[in-house]
Amino acid sequence: MSVSESCKAESVTLLVNQHVPKAKLSRQQDTELTFTLPFENVDTFPGLFAELDSRSDLGIANYGVSMTTLEDVFLRLEAEAEVDLAVTGPALWRQQFSAVAWLHMVNILSLFLVFVAAALVLSLVTGNVQIHSSEREFQPIYLLKRNQAPRKYATSLLVQNSSGSDISGFIHSLESQDLQVELMKQSDYMAVAPHSAAITVTRSSKGFGYSVAFNSTTVHSLPMVVNVLSNALLRGLNSTARIRTWTKPFDYQIPDTTSYVMIYIEAIIL
């Protein structure tokens, strides 16, 4: 914290210790005081900051908070080694060796954690750790319900009648699924784009034919419209049953040899 010349370090230290008893004044200069606060008392920091803001009489110009870096730890260990000038010979060598060994151990531990995390991610990607996907029922989430206001990522179901016959029964079967149906007057789908799905009805000597068009930018839009069409045809047969479909991704796993080779390459890179 930055302080004025009239600031008394003892008063500021007393205030800080009232909120954080384990706080230590680690550095004091003419216009700067530095305190070390233990992270275990982080819940007491808000009260300390509030009182620092309200005590203008202490001569505190401004203050800030930062985390201790690895460089600060190294400098502190180095400073502690330099202060104990009376230590010489094997004792001094052991103290210096311990400080350097501690820093190397921290670096090695950090690299090990990075390697473990990267290996886990790679295993998930390659399938070495297999993830089982849950089943999900197809719902017409990209189609508007009847009397529903337009919303993002949902449209009405387009129907193009190219049969030359009355298809009001088919339209009713679609609308009975609580779907908003729109009859196309154009012959080109692009003229009314964008839409999530469309059904074209044709007729030949063998009877009615149905073809579907779907928007490839919406996930599972094809099976969704096929399921809608299937239920419409089923209801056209005066059936009260309903066809339900689910999606269940296949569980796939890359051979172990391939996974081990990729992990070995990653280990070399790290």
C-alpha positions as CSV (number, residue, x, y, z in Angstrom):
1,M,0.0,0.0,0.0
2,S,1.1,3.6,-0.7
3,V,1.2,5.8,2.4
4,S,1.9,9.5,3.1
5,E,4.9,10.7,5.2
6,S,2.6,11.2,8.2
7,C,1.5,7.6,8.2
8,K,2.5,5.5,11.2
9,A,3.4,2.0,10.3
10,E,2.6,0.8,13.8
11,S,-1.0,2.0,13.6
12,V,-1.6,0.4,10.2
13,T,0.0,-2.9,11.4
14,L,-2.3,-2.9,14.5
15,L,-5.4,-2.4,12.3
16,V,-4.3,-5.2,9.9
17,N,-3.6,-7.6,12.7
18,Q,-7.1,-6.9,14.3
19,H,-8.7,-8.4,11.2
20,V,-5.9,-10.9,10.1
21,P,-3.9,-11.9,13.2
22,K,-1.3,-13.9,11.2
23,A,-0.6,-11.0,8.8
24,K,3.1,-9.8,8.8
25,L,4.7,-6.6,7.7
26,S,7.1,-8.0,5.1
27,R,8.5,-4.7,3.7
28,Q,8.6,-1.1,4.8
29,Q,9.9,1.9,2.7
30,D,9.4,5.6,2.9
31,T,6.0,5.7,1.2
32,E,5.2,2.0,0.9
33,L,4.1,-0.8,3.3
34,T,3.8,-4.4,2.2
35,F,1.9,-7.0,4.3
36,T,1.8,-10.8,3.7
37,L,-1.7,-12.1,4.4
38,P,-2.3,-15.9,4.7
39,F,-4.8,-17.2,2.2
40,E,-6.6,-19.2,4.9
41,N,-8.0,-16.0,6.3
42,V,-9.4,-14.8,3.0
43,D,-12.9,-14.5,4.6
44,T,-11.7,-11.7,6.8
45,F,-10.3,-9.6,3.9
46,P,-13.6,-7.7,3.1
47,G,-13.8,-6.4,6.7
48,L,-10.2,-5.3,6.5
49,F,-10.6,-3.5,3.1
50,A,-13.8,-1.8,4.3
51,E,-12.0,-0.3,7.4
52,L,-9.0,0.7,5.3
53,D,-11.3,2.7,3.0
54,S,-13.0,4.4,6.0
55,R,-9.8,5.3,7.9
56,S,-8.5,8.3,6.1
57,D,-6.7,9.4,9.2
58,L,-4.1,6.7,8.8
59,G,-2.6,8.4,5.8
60,I,-3.1,5.5,3.3
61,A,-3.2,6.9,-0.2
62,N,-4.2,3.6,-2.0
63,Y,-3.7,-0.2,-1.6
64,G,-3.8,-3.3,-3.8
65,V,-3.8,-7.1,-3.4
66,S,-1.9,-9.7,-5.4
67,M,-1.1,-13.4,-5.2
68,T,2.4,-14.5,-4.2
69,T,4.3,-15.7,-7.3
70,L,6.9,-18.4,-7.6
71,E,9.6,-15.7,-8.1
72,D,8.6,-14.1,-4.7
73,V,8.9,-17.5,-3.0
74,F,12.4,-17.9,-4.5
75,L,13.5,-14.4,-3.5
76,R,12.1,-15.0,0.0
77,L,14.0,-18.2,0.4
78,E,17.1,-16.6,-0.9
79,A,16.8,-13.7,1.5
80,E,16.3,-16.0,4.4
81,A,19.5,-17.8,3.4
82,E,21.4,-14.5,3.2
83,V,20.2,-13.2,6.6
84,D,21.7,-16.2,8.5
85,L,25.3,-15.1,8.0
86,A,26.4,-17.2,11.0
87,V,25.7,-20.4,9.2
88,T,28.8,-21.7,7.4
89,G,30.2,-24.9,6.1
90,P,28.0,-28.0,5.7
91,A,25.0,-26.3,7.4
92,L,25.0,-23.5,4.9
93,W,25.4,-25.9,2.0
94,R,22.4,-28.0,3.3
95,Q,20.3,-24.9,3.7
96,Q,21.0,-23.7,0.1
97,F,20.5,-27.2,-1.3
98,S,17.1,-27.5,0.4
99,A,15.9,-24.2,-1.0
100,V,16.9,-25.1,-4.6
101,A,15.6,-28.7,-4.2
102,W,12.2,-27.3,-3.1
103,L,11.9,-25.0,-6.1
104,H,12.8,-27.9,-8.5
105,M,10.3,-30.1,-6.8
106,V,7.6,-27.5,-7.3
107,N,8.5,-27.2,-11.0
108,I,8.5,-31.0,-11.5
109,L,5.2,-31.4,-9.7
110,S,3.7,-28.7,-11.9
111,L,4.9,-30.4,-15.1
112,F,3.6,-33.8,-13.8
113,L,0.1,-32.3,-13.2
114,V,0.1,-30.8,-16.7
115,F,1.1,-34.1,-18.2
116,V,-1.6,-36.0,-16.3
117,A,-4.3,-33.5,-17.4
118,A,-3.1,-33.6,-21.0
119,A,-3.0,-37.4,-21.0
120,L,-6.5,-37.6,-19.6
121,V,-7.9,-35.2,-22.2
122,L,-6.1,-37.1,-24.9
123,S,-7.5,-40.4,-23.6
124,L,-11.0,-39.0,-23.6
125,V,-10.6,-37.8,-27.2
126,T,-9.0,-41.0,-28.5
127,G,-11.5,-43.2,-26.7
128,N,-9.0,-44.8,-24.3
129,V,-11.4,-43.6,-21.6
130,Q,-14.8,-44.6,-22.9
131,I,-17.8,-42.3,-22.4
132,H,-21.2,-43.8,-22.6
133,S,-23.8,-41.3,-24.1
134,S,-27.3,-41.4,-22.8
135,E,-30.4,-41.9,-24.9
136,R,-32.4,-38.9,-26.0
137,E,-35.9,-38.9,-27.5
138,F,-36.4,-37.0,-30.7
139,Q,-38.8,-34.0,-30.1
140,P,-39.8,-31.4,-32.8
141,I,-37.9,-28.7,-31.0
142,Y,-37.2,-26.9,-34.3
143,L,-40.9,-26.6,-35.2
144,L,-43.3,-24.1,-33.8
145,K,-46.3,-25.3,-32.0
146,R,-49.8,-24.3,-33.0
147,N,-50.6,-20.6,-32.2
148,Q,-47.1,-20.2,-31.0
149,A,-45.3,-16.8,-31.7
150,P,-42.2,-17.0,-33.8
151,R,-39.0,-17.6,-31.9
152,K,-35.3,-18.1,-32.6
153,Y,-34.3,-21.4,-34.2
154,A,-37.9,-22.6,-34.7
155,T,-40.1,-22.3,-37.8
156,S,-43.4,-23.7,-39.1
157,L,-43.5,-27.0,-40.9
158,L,-43.7,-26.4,-44.7
159,V,-46.0,-28.5,-46.8
160,Q,-45.9,-28.4,-50.6
161,N,-48.9,-30.0,-52.3
162,S,-47.8,-31.3,-55.7
163,S,-50.4,-34.0,-55.9
164,G,-53.3,-32.0,-57.4
165,S,-55.6,-33.5,-54.8
166,D,-57.1,-32.4,-51.5
167,I,-54.7,-33.2,-48.6
168,S,-56.7,-31.6,-45.8
169,G,-56.7,-34.9,-44.0
170,F,-52.9,-35.1,-44.1
171,I,-52.7,-31.5,-42.9
172,H,-55.0,-32.3,-40.0
173,S,-52.8,-35.3,-39.0
174,L,-49.8,-33.0,-38.9
175,E,-51.6,-30.3,-36.9
176,S,-52.9,-32.9,-34.4
177,Q,-49.3,-33.3,-33.3
178,D,-49.4,-29.7,-32.0
179,L,-47.4,-28.3,-35.0
180,Q,-47.8,-25.1,-36.9
181,V,-48.2,-26.1,-40.6
182,E,-47.6,-23.7,-43.5
183,L,-48.7,-24.5,-47.1
184,M,-46.2,-23.5,-49.7
185,K,-47.3,-21.5,-52.7
186,Q,-43.8,-21.4,-54.3
187,S,-42.2,-24.4,-56.0
188,D,-38.7,-23.6,-54.7
189,Y,-37.8,-24.2,-51.1
190,M,-35.1,-21.5,-51.3
191,A,-37.8,-18.9,-51.9
192,V,-39.2,-19.4,-48.4
193,A,-35.9,-20.2,-46.6
194,P,-34.9,-20.5,-43.9
195,H,-37.1,-23.3,-42.5
196,S,-36.3,-26.3,-40.3
197,A,-38.1,-28.9,-42.4
198,A,-40.6,-29.4,-45.2
199,I,-42.7,-32.2,-46.7
200,T,-43.7,-32.5,-50.3
201,V,-46.8,-34.5,-51.2
202,T,-47.1,-36.1,-54.7
203,R,-49.4,-38.6,-56.3
204,S,-49.1,-41.3,-58.9
205,S,-51.0,-44.3,-60.0
206,K,-49.8,-46.2,-57.0
207,G,-51.1,-43.5,-54.5
208,F,-49.6,-40.7,-52.6
209,G,-45.9,-40.2,-52.2
210,Y,-44.0,-38.2,-49.6
211,S,-40.6,-36.6,-49.6
212,V,-38.9,-34.6,-46.9
213,A,-36.5,-31.7,-46.9
214,F,-34.5,-30.7,-43.9
215,N,-32.1,-28.0,-42.7
216,S,-28.6,-29.4,-42.3
217,T,-27.6,-26.7,-39.8
218,T,-30.0,-28.0,-37.2
219,V,-28.9,-31.2,-35.4
220,H,-31.2,-34.2,-36.0
221,S,-33.6,-32.3,-38.1
222,L,-33.9,-35.2,-40.6
223,P,-35.0,-37.9,-38.1
224,M,-37.2,-35.3,-36.5
225,V,-39.3,-34.6,-39.7
226,V,-39.3,-38.3,-40.6
227,N,-40.8,-39.1,-37.2
228,V,-43.4,-36.3,-37.7
229,L,-44.3,-37.7,-41.1
230,S,-44.6,-41.3,-39.7
231,N,-47.0,-40.2,-37.0
232,A,-49.1,-38.3,-39.5
233,L,-49.4,-41.3,-41.7
234,L,-50.2,-43.5,-38.7
235,R,-53.0,-41.1,-37.6
236,G,-54.3,-41.1,-41.2
237,L,-55.1,-44.8,-40.5
238,N,-57.3,-43.8,-37.5
239,S,-54.8,-45.0,-35.1
240,T,-54.4,-43.4,-31.6
241,A,-50.9,-44.9,-31.2
242,R,-47.7,-42.8,-31.4
243,I,-44.3,-43.6,-32.9
244,R,-41.5,-42.5,-30.6
245,T,-37.8,-42.5,-31.6
246,W,-34.6,-42.1,-29.7
247,T,-31.0,-41.3,-30.5
248,K,-28.2,-43.4,-28.9
249,P,-24.7,-42.7,-30.2
250,F,-22.6,-45.8,-30.7
251,D,-19.8,-46.4,-28.1
252,Y,-16.6,-46.3,-30.1
253,Q,-13.1,-46.9,-28.8
254,I,-9.8,-46.5,-30.7
255,P,-7.6,-49.6,-30.3
256,D,-5.3,-49.5,-27.3
257,T,-2.1,-49.6,-29.4
258,T,-3.1,-46.4,-31.2
259,S,-4.0,-44.7,-27.9
260,Y,-0.7,-45.7,-26.3
261,V,1.3,-44.4,-29.3
262,M,-0.5,-41.0,-29.2
263,I,0.1,-40.7,-25.4
264,Y,3.8,-41.6,-25.9
265,I,4.2,-38.9,-28.6
266,E,2.5,-36.4,-26.3
267,A,4.9,-37.4,-23.4
268,I,7.9,-36.8,-25.7
269,I,6.5,-33.4,-26.7
270,L,6.0,-32.4,-23.0
